Amino acid sequence: MHNDTDTPAPERERLLRIRDVLDRTAMSRSAWYALIAQNKAPAPVKVGAAARWPESVVDAWIRRQVESEG
């Protein structure tokens, strides 16, 4: 018999609000949305009427920016 408690639950993806994204990137709202318009930053995921960014996507974008600077 399979017991659901035997299998660890997958980690849930945290969805970031715009203020969280701006805090992480140290960018202004207008600069961030300009990059999105240029396809240079990840577009948000819509959750109802709200815009959210998957944390892993934002973290990966930041890493790529740092790597391209170095």
All heavy atoms as a GROMACS GRO file, in nm:
protein
  557
    1MET      N    1   0.083  -0.118   0.000
    1MET     CA    2   0.000   0.000   0.000
    1MET      C    3   0.088   0.124   0.000
    1MET      O    4   0.186   0.133   0.073
    1MET     CB    5  -0.090  -0.003   0.125
    1MET     CG    6  -0.183   0.115   0.130
    1MET     SD    7  -0.311   0.087   0.253
    1MET     CE    8  -0.252   0.193   0.383
    2HIS      N    9   0.052   0.221  -0.082
    2HIS     CA   10   0.129   0.345  -0.093
    2HIS      C   11   0.077   0.446   0.008
    2HIS      O   12  -0.041   0.471   0.019
    2HIS     CB   13   0.117   0.402  -0.234
    2HIS     CG   14   0.186   0.533  -0.251
    2HIS    ND1   15   0.322   0.547  -0.238
    2HIS    CD2   16   0.139   0.657  -0.277
    2HIS    CE1   17   0.355   0.673  -0.257
    2HIS    NE2   18   0.246   0.742  -0.280
    3ASN      N   19   0.170   0.505   0.078
    3ASN     CA   20   0.135   0.606   0.177
    3ASN      C   21   0.187   0.740   0.128
    3ASN      O   22   0.306   0.754   0.101
    3ASN     CB   23   0.198   0.569   0.313
    3ASN     CG   24   0.160   0.664   0.423
    3ASN    OD1   25   0.107   0.772   0.398
    3ASN    ND2   26   0.187   0.624   0.544
    4ASP      N   27   0.099   0.838   0.115
    4ASP     CA   28   0.140   0.969   0.065
    4ASP      C   29   0.245   1.036   0.152
    4ASP      O   30   0.319   1.121   0.106
    4ASP     CB   31   0.018   1.063   0.052
    4ASP     CG   32  -0.069   1.024  -0.065
    4ASP    OD1   33  -0.016   0.963  -0.160
    4ASP    OD2   34  -0.189   1.054  -0.061
    5THR      N   35   0.254   0.999   0.277
    5THR     CA   36   0.354   1.061   0.364
    5THR      C   37   0.494   1.008   0.337
    5THR      O   38   0.591   1.064   0.383
    5THR     CB   39   0.318   1.041   0.513
    5THR    OG1   40   0.313   0.900   0.540
    5THR    CG2   41   0.186   1.106   0.547
    6ASP      N   42   0.505   0.898   0.260
    6ASP     CA   43   0.636   0.843   0.226
    6ASP      C   44   0.707   0.927   0.121
    6ASP      O   45   0.828   0.923   0.111
    6ASP     CB   46   0.622   0.700   0.173
    6ASP     CG   47   0.574   0.603   0.279
    6ASP    OD1   48   0.588   0.635   0.398
    6ASP    OD2   49   0.523   0.497   0.242
    7THR      N   50   0.632   1.001   0.044
    7THR     CA   51   0.688   1.082  -0.063
    7THR      C   52   0.694   1.227  -0.019
    7THR      O   53   0.592   1.283   0.020
    7THR     CB   54   0.600   1.072  -0.190
    7THR    OG1   55   0.583   0.934  -0.222
    7THR    CG2   56   0.662   1.144  -0.305
    8PRO      N   57   0.814   1.285  -0.024
    8PRO     CA   58   0.821   1.426   0.017
    8PRO      C   59   0.741   1.514  -0.079
    8PRO      O   60   0.737   1.489  -0.200
    8PRO     CB   61   0.970   1.459   0.011
    8PRO     CG   62   1.032   1.353  -0.071
    8PRO     CD   63   0.941   1.233  -0.066
    9ALA      N   64   0.679   1.615  -0.025
    9ALA     CA   65   0.601   1.707  -0.107
    9ALA      C   66   0.697   1.792  -0.190
    9ALA      O   67   0.803   1.831  -0.142
    9ALA     CB   68   0.516   1.797  -0.018
   10PRO      N   69   0.663   1.816  -0.316
   10PRO     CA   70   0.750   1.902  -0.397
   10PRO      C   71   0.750   2.044  -0.341
   10PRO      O   72   0.652   2.089  -0.283
   10PRO     CB   73   0.686   1.899  -0.536
   10PRO     CG   74   0.545   1.857  -0.512
   10PRO     CD   75   0.544   1.775  -0.386
   11GLU      N   76   0.864   2.111  -0.358
   11GLU     CA   77   0.871   2.249  -0.311
   11GLU      C   78   0.778   2.335  -0.393
   11GLU      O   79   0.767   2.318  -0.515
   11GLU     CB   80   1.014   2.303  -0.325
   11GLU     CG   81   1.097   2.279  -0.204
   11GLU     CD   82   1.226   2.357  -0.210
   11GLU    OE1   83   1.222   2.479  -0.232
   11GLU    OE2   84   1.329   2.292  -0.192
   12ARG      N   85   0.712   2.426  -0.328
   12ARG     CA   86   0.624   2.516  -0.399
   12ARG      C   87   0.704   2.635  -0.450
   12ARG      O   88   0.789   2.687  -0.380
   12ARG     CB   89   0.513   2.566  -0.306
   12ARG     CG   90   0.418   2.457  -0.268
   12ARG     CD   91   0.304   2.512  -0.189
   12ARG     NE   92   0.221   2.402  -0.146
   12ARG     CZ   93   0.107   2.417  -0.084
   12ARG    NH1   94   0.064   2.538  -0.055
   12ARG    NH2   95   0.036   2.313  -0.048
   13GLU      N   96   0.673   2.673  -0.570
   13GLU     CA   97   0.738   2.790  -0.630
   13GLU      C   98   0.680   2.915  -0.565
   13GLU      O   99   0.559   2.932  -0.562
   13GLU     CB  100   0.712   2.792  -0.780
   13GLU     CG  101   0.768   2.912  -0.850
   13GLU     CD  102   0.918   2.904  -0.872
   13GLU    OE1  103   0.962   2.806  -0.933
   13GLU    OE2  104   0.987   2.996  -0.828
   14ARG      N  105   0.766   2.998  -0.513
   14ARG     CA  106   0.721   3.123  -0.454
   14ARG      C  107   0.701   3.224  -0.566
   14ARG      O  108   0.784   3.239  -0.654
   14ARG     CB  109   0.826   3.174  -0.356
   14ARG     CG  110   0.784   3.299  -0.286
   14ARG     CD  111   0.877   3.331  -0.171
   14ARG     NE  112   0.836   3.458  -0.114
   14ARG     CZ  113   0.917   3.560  -0.094
   14ARG    NH1  114   1.045   3.550  -0.120
   14ARG    NH2  115   0.871   3.672  -0.044
   15LEU      N  116   0.589   3.295  -0.561
   15LEU     CA  117   0.561   3.398  -0.659
   15LEU      C  118   0.587   3.534  -0.596
   15LEU      O  119   0.535   3.565  -0.489
   15LEU     CB  120   0.415   3.389  -0.707
   15LEU     CG  121   0.381   3.260  -0.780
   15LEU    CD1  122   0.232   3.258  -0.813
   15LEU    CD2  123   0.462   3.246  -0.907
   16LEU      N  124   0.670   3.613  -0.662
   16LEU     CA  125   0.712   3.742  -0.610
   16LEU      C  126   0.623   3.854  -0.661
   16LEU      O  127   0.583   3.854  -0.778
   16LEU     CB  128   0.856   3.772  -0.651
   16LEU     CG  129   0.961   3.669  -0.609
   16LEU    CD1  130   1.096   3.709  -0.667
   16LEU    CD2  131   0.967   3.656  -0.458
   17ARG      N  132   0.596   3.949  -0.575
   17ARG     CA  133   0.527   4.072  -0.615
   17ARG      C  134   0.629   4.166  -0.676
   17ARG      O  135   0.750   4.150  -0.658
   17ARG     CB  136   0.464   4.138  -0.492
   17ARG     CG  137   0.357   4.053  -0.429
   17ARG     CD  138   0.308   4.117  -0.303
   17ARG     NE  139   0.205   4.032  -0.245
   17ARG     CZ  140   0.123   4.069  -0.153
   17ARG    NH1  141   0.130   4.191  -0.102
   17ARG    NH2  142   0.032   3.986  -0.106
   18ILE      N  143   0.580   4.266  -0.746
   18ILE     CA  144   0.669   4.361  -0.812
   18ILE      C  145   0.765   4.426  -0.712
   18ILE      O  146   0.884   4.441  -0.739
   18ILE     CB  147   0.592   4.468  -0.894
   18ILE    CG1  148   0.688   4.559  -0.970
   18ILE    CG2  149   0.499   4.550  -0.806
   18ILE    CD1  150   0.771   4.492  -1.075
   19ARG      N  151   0.718   4.459  -0.594
   19ARG     CA  152   0.807   4.524  -0.496
   19ARG      C  153   0.920   4.429  -0.454
   19ARG      O  154   1.031   4.474  -0.427
   19ARG     CB  155   0.731   4.577  -0.377
   19ARG     CG  156   0.666   4.475  -0.289
   19ARG     CD  157   0.600   4.541  -0.167
   19ARG     NE  158   0.513   4.447  -0.099
   19ARG     CZ  159   0.381   4.454  -0.100
   19ARG    NH1  160   0.320   4.551  -0.164
   19ARG    NH2  161   0.310   4.364  -0.037
   20ASP      N  162   0.891   4.297  -0.450
   20ASP     CA  163   0.996   4.200  -0.418
   20ASP      C  164   1.098   4.192  -0.530
   20ASP      O  165   1.219   4.184  -0.505
   20ASP     CB  166   0.935   4.061  -0.395
   20ASP     CG  167   0.834   4.059  -0.282
   20ASP    OD1  168   0.857   4.126  -0.180
   20ASP    OD2  169   0.730   3.990  -0.296
   21VAL      N  170   1.050   4.194  -0.654
   21VAL     CA  171   1.140   4.190  -0.770
   21VAL      C  172   1.228   4.315  -0.771
   21VAL      O  173   1.350   4.306  -0.791
   21VAL     CB  174   1.059   4.178  -0.901
   21VAL    CG1  175   1.151   4.191  -1.023
   21VAL    CG2  176   0.982   4.047  -0.905
   22LEU      N  177   1.167   4.430  -0.748
   22LEU     CA  178   1.244   4.555  -0.749
   22LEU      C  179   1.346   4.558  -0.636
   22LEU      O  180   1.457   4.610  -0.654
   22LEU     CB  181   1.148   4.675  -0.742
   22LEU     CG  182   1.049   4.686  -0.858
   22LEU    CD1  183   0.958   4.807  -0.838
   22LEU    CD2  184   1.118   4.689  -0.992
   23ASP      N  185   1.311   4.504  -0.520
   23ASP     CA  186   1.407   4.496  -0.409
   23ASP      C  187   1.526   4.408  -0.448
   23ASP      O  188   1.640   4.443  -0.419
   23ASP     CB  189   1.341   4.439  -0.284
   23ASP     CG  190   1.252   4.538  -0.212
   23ASP    OD1  191   1.261   4.659  -0.242
   23ASP    OD2  192   1.173   4.494  -0.126
   24ARG      N  193   1.499   4.297  -0.512
   24ARG     CA  194   1.606   4.203  -0.548
   24ARG      C  195   1.696   4.259  -0.659
   24ARG      O  196   1.814   4.228  -0.663
   24ARG     CB  197   1.548   4.070  -0.595
   24ARG     CG  198   1.494   3.987  -0.483
   24ARG     CD  199   1.430   3.862  -0.537
   24ARG     NE  200   1.373   3.787  -0.427
   24ARG     CZ  201   1.397   3.659  -0.404
   24ARG    NH1  202   1.475   3.592  -0.484
   24ARG    NH2  203   1.342   3.599  -0.301
   25THR      N  204   1.638   4.334  -0.750
   25THR     CA  205   1.714   4.383  -0.865
   25THR      C  206   1.768   4.524  -0.846
   25THR      O  207   1.850   4.568  -0.926
   25THR     CB  208   1.626   4.381  -0.992
   25THR    OG1  209   1.514   4.467  -0.972
   25THR    CG2  210   1.581   4.241  -1.026
   26ALA      N  211   1.721   4.594  -0.743
   26ALA     CA  212   1.759   4.734  -0.718
   26ALA      C  213   1.728   4.821  -0.840
   26ALA      O  214   1.805   4.909  -0.876
   26ALA     CB  215   1.907   4.743  -0.680
   27MET      N  216   1.616   4.793  -0.902
   27MET     CA  217   1.573   4.869  -1.019
   27MET      C  218   1.446   4.946  -0.986
   27MET      O  219   1.374   4.912  -0.894
   27MET     CB  220   1.545   4.775  -1.137
   27MET     CG  221   1.666   4.699  -1.182
   27MET     SD  222   1.629   4.594  -1.322
   27MET     CE  223   1.632   4.717  -1.449
   28SER      N  224   1.420   5.047  -1.068
   28SER     CA  225   1.293   5.118  -1.056
   28SER      C  226   1.186   5.039  -1.131
   28SER      O  227   1.217   4.957  -1.219
   28SER     CB  228   1.304   5.259  -1.116
   28SER     OG  229   1.318   5.250  -1.257
   29ARG      N  230   1.062   5.066  -1.099
   29ARG     CA  231   0.951   5.000  -1.166
   29ARG      C  232   0.955   5.028  -1.317
   29ARG      O  233   0.939   4.936  -1.398
   29ARG     CB  234   0.819   5.050  -1.106
   29ARG     CG  235   0.696   4.987  -1.166
   29ARG     CD  236   0.571   5.047  -1.105
   29ARG     NE  237   0.563   5.022  -0.962
   29ARG     CZ  238   0.486   4.929  -0.906
   29ARG    NH1  239   0.409   4.854  -0.981
   29ARG    NH2  240   0.486   4.913  -0.776
   30SER      N  241   0.978   5.153  -1.354
   30SER     CA  242   0.978   5.187  -1.497
   30SER      C  243   1.093   5.118  -1.570
   30SER      O  244   1.076   5.072  -1.684
   30SER     CB  245   0.982   5.338  -1.518
   30SER     OG  246   1.098   5.392  -1.460
   31ALA      N  247   1.209   5.110  -1.508
   31ALA     CA  248   1.323   5.042  -1.571
   31ALA      C  249   1.295   4.893  -1.589
   31ALA      O  250   1.325   4.834  -1.693
   31ALA     CB  251   1.449   5.063  -1.488
   32TRP      N  252   1.235   4.831  -1.487
   32TRP     CA  253   1.203   4.688  -1.494
   32TRP      C  254   1.103   4.661  -1.606
   32TRP      O  255   1.124   4.572  -1.688
   32TRP     CB  256   1.150   4.639  -1.359
   32TRP     CG  257   1.114   4.495  -1.359
   32TRP    CD1  258   0.989   4.442  -1.353
   32TRP    CD2  259   1.203   4.384  -1.366
   32TRP    NE1  260   0.994   4.305  -1.356
   32TRP    CE2  261   1.125   4.266  -1.363
   32TRP    CE3  262   1.342   4.372  -1.374
   32TRP    CZ2  263   1.181   4.139  -1.370
   32TRP    CZ3  264   1.397   4.244  -1.380
   32TRP    CH2  265   1.316   4.130  -1.378
   33TYR      N  266   0.996   4.739  -1.612
   33TYR     CA  267   0.896   4.717  -1.715
   33TYR      C  268   0.951   4.751  -1.854
   33TYR      O  269   0.910   4.691  -1.954
   33TYR     CB  270   0.767   4.794  -1.685
   33TYR     CG  271   0.679   4.718  -1.589
   33TYR    CD1  272   0.664   4.760  -1.457
   33TYR    CD2  273   0.611   4.604  -1.629
   33TYR    CE1  274   0.583   4.689  -1.368
   33TYR    CE2  275   0.530   4.533  -1.542
   33TYR     CZ  276   0.516   4.576  -1.412
   33TYR     OH  277   0.437   4.505  -1.324
   34ALA      N  278   1.045   4.844  -1.864
   34ALA     CA  279   1.109   4.872  -1.992
   34ALA      C  280   1.188   4.751  -2.041
   34ALA      O  281   1.185   4.717  -2.160
   34ALA     CB  282   1.200   4.994  -1.981
   35LEU      N  283   1.258   4.685  -1.950
   35LEU     CA  284   1.332   4.563  -1.987
   35LEU      C  285   1.236   4.453  -2.031
   35LEU      O  286   1.265   4.379  -2.126
   35LEU     CB  287   1.418   4.515  -1.871
   35LEU     CG  288   1.541   4.599  -1.839
   35LEU    CD1  289   1.613   4.544  -1.716
   35LEU    CD2  290   1.635   4.607  -1.958
   36ILE      N  291   1.123   4.442  -1.965
   36ILE     CA  292   1.023   4.342  -2.006
   36ILE      C  293   0.974   4.373  -2.147
   36ILE      O  294   0.963   4.283  -2.231
   36ILE     CB  295   0.905   4.339  -1.906
   36ILE    CG1  296   0.952   4.284  -1.772
   36ILE    CG2  297   0.789   4.254  -1.961
   36ILE    CD1  298   0.850   4.298  -1.660
   37ALA      N  299   0.946   4.499  -2.174
   37ALA     CA  300   0.898   4.540  -2.307
   37ALA      C  301   1.001   4.509  -2.416
   37ALA      O  302   0.964   4.481  -2.530
   37ALA     CB  303   0.863   4.688  -2.307
   38GLN      N  304   1.129   4.510  -2.379
   38GLN     CA  305   1.238   4.481  -2.473
   38GLN      C  306   1.274   4.332  -2.474
   38GLN      O  307   1.373   4.292  -2.536
   38GLN     CB  308   1.362   4.561  -2.435
   38GLN     CG  309   1.345   4.710  -2.442
   38GLN     CD  310   1.460   4.784  -2.374
   38GLN    OE1  311   1.571   4.732  -2.360
   38GLN    NE2  312   1.434   4.906  -2.330
   39ASN      N  313   1.196   4.252  -2.402
   39ASN     CA  314   1.223   4.107  -2.388
   39ASN      C  315   1.360   4.080  -2.326
   39ASN      O  316   1.424   3.981  -2.359
   39ASN     CB  317   1.209   4.035  -2.522
   39ASN     CG  318   1.066   4.032  -2.570
   39ASN    OD1  319   0.974   4.010  -2.492
   39ASN    ND2  320   1.047   4.058  -2.698
   40LYS      N  321   1.403   4.167  -2.236
   40LYS     CA  322   1.531   4.151  -2.169
   40LYS      C  323   1.514   4.112  -2.023
   40LYS      O  324   1.614   4.092  -1.952
   40LYS     CB  325   1.613   4.281  -2.178
   40LYS     CG  326   1.655   4.313  -2.320
   40LYS     CD  327   1.738   4.439  -2.323
   40LYS     CE  328   1.783   4.470  -2.465
   40LYS     NZ  329   1.864   4.593  -2.470
   41ALA      N  330   1.391   4.103  -1.976
   41ALA     CA  331   1.360   4.061  -1.840
   41ALA      C  332   1.234   3.975  -1.848
   41ALA      O  333   1.155   3.989  -1.941
   41ALA     CB  334   1.337   4.181  -1.748
   42PRO      N  335   1.216   3.886  -1.751
   42PRO     CA  336   1.102   3.795  -1.757
   42PRO      C  337   0.969   3.868  -1.738
   42PRO      O  338   0.956   3.954  -1.651
   42PRO     CB  339   1.127   3.697  -1.642
   42PRO     CG  340   1.223   3.765  -1.551
   42PRO     CD  341   1.303   3.860  -1.636
   43ALA      N  342   0.874   3.830  -1.820
   43ALA     CA  343   0.738   3.884  -1.809
   43ALA      C  344   0.669   3.820  -1.689
   43ALA      O  345   0.701   3.708  -1.650
   43ALA     CB  346   0.660   3.856  -1.936
   44PRO      N  347   0.574   3.890  -1.632
   44PRO     CA  348   0.503   3.834  -1.518
   44PRO      C  349   0.405   3.724  -1.558
   44PRO      O  350   0.364   3.714  -1.674
   44PRO     CB  351   0.428   3.955  -1.461
   44PRO     CG  352   0.406   4.043  -1.579
   44PRO     CD  353   0.527   4.024  -1.666
   45VAL      N  354   0.370   3.646  -1.458
   45VAL     CA  355   0.262   3.547  -1.469
   45VAL      C  356   0.140   3.614  -1.408
   45VAL      O  357   0.151   3.676  -1.301
   45VAL     CB  358   0.299   3.420  -1.390
   45VAL    CG1  359   0.185   3.321  -1.386
   45VAL    CG2  360   0.425   3.357  -1.445
   46LYS      N  361   0.028   3.605  -1.473
   46LYS     CA  362  -0.094   3.663  -1.418
   46LYS      C  363  -0.159   3.565  -1.321
   46LYS      O  364  -0.178   3.448  -1.353
   46LYS     CB  365  -0.194   3.698  -1.529
   46LYS     CG  366  -0.152   3.818  -1.610
   46LYS     CD  367  -0.154   3.941  -1.524
   46LYS     CE  368  -0.136   4.067  -1.606
   46LYS     NZ  369  -0.155   4.186  -1.528
   47VAL      N  370  -0.188   3.613  -1.203
   47VAL     CA  371  -0.262   3.538  -1.102
   47VAL      C  372  -0.386   3.621  -1.072
   47VAL      O  373  -0.378   3.718  -0.997
   47VAL     CB  374  -0.177   3.515  -0.974
   47VAL    CG1  375  -0.257   3.437  -0.871
   47VAL    CG2  376  -0.046   3.446  -1.007
   48GLY      N  377  -0.494   3.588  -1.140
   48GLY     CA  378  -0.610   3.675  -1.136
   48GLY      C  379  -0.572   3.805  -1.205
   48GLY      O  380  -0.524   3.805  -1.317
   49ALA      N  381  -0.593   3.915  -1.138
   49ALA     CA  382  -0.555   4.045  -1.193
   49ALA      C  383  -0.413   4.086  -1.155
   49ALA      O  384  -0.362   4.187  -1.203
   49ALA     CB  385  -0.654   4.151  -1.145
   50ALA      N  386  -0.350   4.008  -1.069
   50ALA     CA  387  -0.218   4.044  -1.017
   50ALA      C  388  -0.105   3.991  -1.105
   50ALA      O  389  -0.117   3.885  -1.167
   50ALA     CB  390  -0.201   3.988  -0.876
   51ALA      N  391   0.003   4.065  -1.111
   51ALA     CA  392   0.125   4.023  -1.181
   51ALA      C  393   0.222   3.966  -1.077
   51ALA      O  394   0.248   4.029  -0.975
   51ALA     CB  395   0.188   4.141  -1.253
   52ARG      N  396   0.273   3.847  -1.106
   52ARG     CA  397   0.368   3.782  -1.016
   52ARG      C  398   0.480   3.722  -1.099
   52ARG      O  399   0.462   3.686  -1.214
   52ARG     CB  400   0.301   3.670  -0.935
   52ARG     CG  401   0.188   3.718  -0.844
   52ARG     CD  402   0.242   3.796  -0.726
   52ARG     NE  403   0.140   3.829  -0.631
   52ARG     CZ  404   0.075   3.944  -0.627
   52ARG    NH1  405   0.103   4.039  -0.714
   52ARG    NH2  406  -0.016   3.968  -0.536
   53TRP      N  407   0.598   3.709  -1.038
   53TRP     CA  408   0.713   3.649  -1.102
   53TRP      C  409   0.757   3.528  -1.021
   53TRP      O  410   0.779   3.539  -0.900
   53TRP     CB  411   0.828   3.748  -1.109
   53TRP     CG  412   0.808   3.854  -1.211
   53TRP    CD1  413   0.860   3.857  -1.338
   53TRP    CD2  414   0.732   3.974  -1.198
   53TRP    NE1  415   0.819   3.970  -1.403
   53TRP    CE2  416   0.739   4.045  -1.320
   53TRP    CE3  417   0.654   4.029  -1.096
   53TRP    CZ2  418   0.675   4.165  -1.342
   53TRP    CZ3  419   0.590   4.150  -1.118
   53TRP    CH2  420   0.601   4.217  -1.239
   54PRO      N  421   0.774   3.412  -1.085
   54PRO     CA  422   0.829   3.298  -1.013
   54PRO      C  423   0.968   3.331  -0.960
   54PRO      O  424   1.053   3.385  -1.033
   54PRO     CB  425   0.834   3.187  -1.119
   54PRO     CG  426   0.732   3.229  -1.221
   54PRO     CD  427   0.738   3.379  -1.222
   55GLU      N  428   0.990   3.300  -0.834
   55GLU     CA  429   1.117   3.334  -0.770
   55GLU      C  430   1.236   3.274  -0.844
   55GLU      O  431   1.338   3.340  -0.863
   55GLU     CB  432   1.114   3.285  -0.625
   55GLU     CG  433   1.236   3.322  -0.544
   55GLU     CD  434   1.222   3.284  -0.398
   55GLU    OE1  435   1.164   3.177  -0.368
   55GLU    OE2  436   1.268   3.362  -0.315
   56SER      N  437   1.223   3.151  -0.889
   56SER     CA  438   1.334   3.085  -0.957
   56SER      C  439   1.369   3.156  -1.088
   56SER      O  440   1.485   3.163  -1.127
   56SER     CB  441   1.302   2.938  -0.984
   56SER     OG  442   1.190   2.926  -1.070
   57VAL      N  443   1.269   3.211  -1.156
   57VAL     CA  444   1.291   3.282  -1.282
   57VAL      C  445   1.366   3.414  -1.256
   57VAL      O  446   1.461   3.448  -1.328
   57VAL     CB  447   1.157   3.307  -1.354
   57VAL    CG1  448   1.174   3.398  -1.474
   57VAL    CG2  449   1.094   3.175  -1.393
   58VAL      N  450   1.325   3.485  -1.153
   58VAL     CA  451   1.392   3.611  -1.118
   58VAL      C  452   1.535   3.583  -1.073
   58VAL      O  453   1.629   3.651  -1.117
   58VAL     CB  454   1.313   3.688  -1.010
   58VAL    CG1  455   1.391   3.810  -0.962
   58VAL    CG2  456   1.176   3.728  -1.062
   59ASP      N  457   1.554   3.482  -0.990
   59ASP     CA  458   1.689   3.448  -0.943
   59ASP      C  459   1.780   3.409  -1.059
   59ASP      O  460   1.896   3.449  -1.064
   59ASP     CB  461   1.683   3.337  -0.839
   59ASP     CG  462   1.627   3.382  -0.706
   59ASP    OD1  463   1.616   3.505  -0.683
   59ASP    OD2  464   1.592   3.295  -0.624
   60ALA      N  465   1.726   3.333  -1.154
   60ALA     CA  466   1.805   3.293  -1.271
   60ALA      C  467   1.841   3.415  -1.356
   60ALA      O  468   1.954   3.426  -1.406
   60ALA     CB  469   1.728   3.190  -1.354
   61TRP      N  470   1.747   3.506  -1.371
   61TRP     CA  471   1.773   3.628  -1.448
   61TRP      C  472   1.885   3.710  -1.382
   61TRP      O  473   1.975   3.758  -1.450
   61TRP     CB  474   1.645   3.710  -1.461
   61TRP     CG  475   1.662   3.833  -1.543
   61TRP    CD1  476   1.653   3.844  -1.679
   61TRP    CD2  477   1.695   3.965  -1.496
   61TRP    NE1  478   1.677   3.973  -1.720
   61TRP    CE2  479   1.704   4.050  -1.609
   61TRP    CE3  480   1.718   4.019  -1.370
   61TRP    CZ2  481   1.734   4.185  -1.598
   61TRP    CZ3  482   1.748   4.153  -1.360
   61TRP    CH2  483   1.756   4.235  -1.472
   62ILE      N  484   1.878   3.723  -1.251
   62ILE     CA  485   1.982   3.797  -1.177
   62ILE      C  486   2.118   3.730  -1.196
   62ILE      O  487   2.217   3.798  -1.223
   62ILE     CB  488   1.946   3.811  -1.028
   62ILE    CG1  489   1.823   3.900  -1.011
   62ILE    CG2  490   2.064   3.863  -0.947
   62ILE    CD1  491   1.764   3.898  -0.871
   63ARG      N  492   2.124   3.598  -1.184
   63ARG     CA  493   2.250   3.526  -1.203
   63ARG      C  494   2.308   3.551  -1.343
   63ARG      O  495   2.427   3.574  -1.357
   63ARG     CB  496   2.230   3.375  -1.183
   63ARG     CG  497   2.239   3.332  -1.040
   63ARG     CD  498   2.251   3.180  -1.026
   63ARG     NE  499   2.140   3.109  -1.088
   63ARG     CZ  500   2.020   3.091  -1.034
   63ARG    NH1  501   1.995   3.136  -0.914
   63ARG    NH2  502   1.926   3.024  -1.098
   64ARG      N  503   2.222   3.549  -1.445
   64ARG     CA  504   2.270   3.574  -1.582
   64ARG      C  505   2.325   3.716  -1.595
   64ARG      O  506   2.425   3.736  -1.665
   64ARG     CB  507   2.158   3.551  -1.683
   64ARG     CG  508   2.128   3.404  -1.707
   64ARG     CD  509   2.039   3.382  -1.827
   64ARG     NE  510   1.913   3.453  -1.821
   64ARG     CZ  511   1.802   3.412  -1.761
   64ARG    NH1  512   1.802   3.295  -1.697
   64ARG    NH2  513   1.692   3.483  -1.761
   65GLN      N  514   2.262   3.811  -1.529
   65GLN     CA  515   2.311   3.950  -1.536
   65GLN      C  516   2.449   3.960  -1.472
   65GLN      O  517   2.538   4.025  -1.525
   65GLN     CB  518   2.214   4.047  -1.467
   65GLN     CG  519   2.073   4.046  -1.522
   65GLN     CD  520   2.066   4.043  -1.672
   65GLN    OE1  521   2.114   4.133  -1.738
   65GLN    NE2  522   2.006   3.939  -1.727
   66VAL      N  523   2.466   3.895  -1.358
   66VAL     CA  524   2.593   3.898  -1.287
   66VAL      C  525   2.702   3.829  -1.371
   66VAL      O  526   2.814   3.880  -1.384
   66VAL     CB  527   2.580   3.834  -1.148
   66VAL    CG1  528   2.715   3.815  -1.082
   66VAL    CG2  529   2.487   3.916  -1.060
   67GLU      N  530   2.667   3.714  -1.428
   67GLU     CA  531   2.763   3.638  -1.509
   67GLU      C  532   2.804   3.717  -1.633
   67GLU      O  533   2.921   3.712  -1.674
   67GLU     CB  534   2.706   3.502  -1.548
   67GLU     CG  535   2.694   3.410  -1.429
   67GLU     CD  536   2.609   3.286  -1.459
   67GLU    OE1  537   2.558   3.272  -1.572
   67GLU    OE2  538   2.593   3.205  -1.367
   68SER      N  539   2.712   3.788  -1.695
   68SER     CA  540   2.746   3.862  -1.817
   68SER      C  541   2.830   3.985  -1.787
   68SER      O  542   2.901   4.035  -1.873
   68SER     CB  543   2.619   3.902  -1.893
   68SER     OG  544   2.547   3.999  -1.822
   69GLU      N  545   2.825   4.034  -1.663
   69GLU     CA  546   2.906   4.149  -1.621
   69GLU      C  547   3.051   4.107  -1.598
   69GLU      O  548   3.142   4.186  -1.617
   69GLU     CB  549   2.852   4.210  -1.492
   69GLU     CG  550   2.716   4.274  -1.507
   69GLU     CD  551   2.723   4.409  -1.575
   69GLU    OE1  552   2.820   4.482  -1.552
   69GLU    OE2  553   2.631   4.440  -1.651
   70GLY      N  554   3.069   3.984  -1.550
   70GLY     CA  555   3.200   3.938  -1.508
   70GLY      C  556   3.284   3.890  -1.618
   70GLY      O  557   3.397   3.895  -1.634
   0.00000   0.00000   0.00000
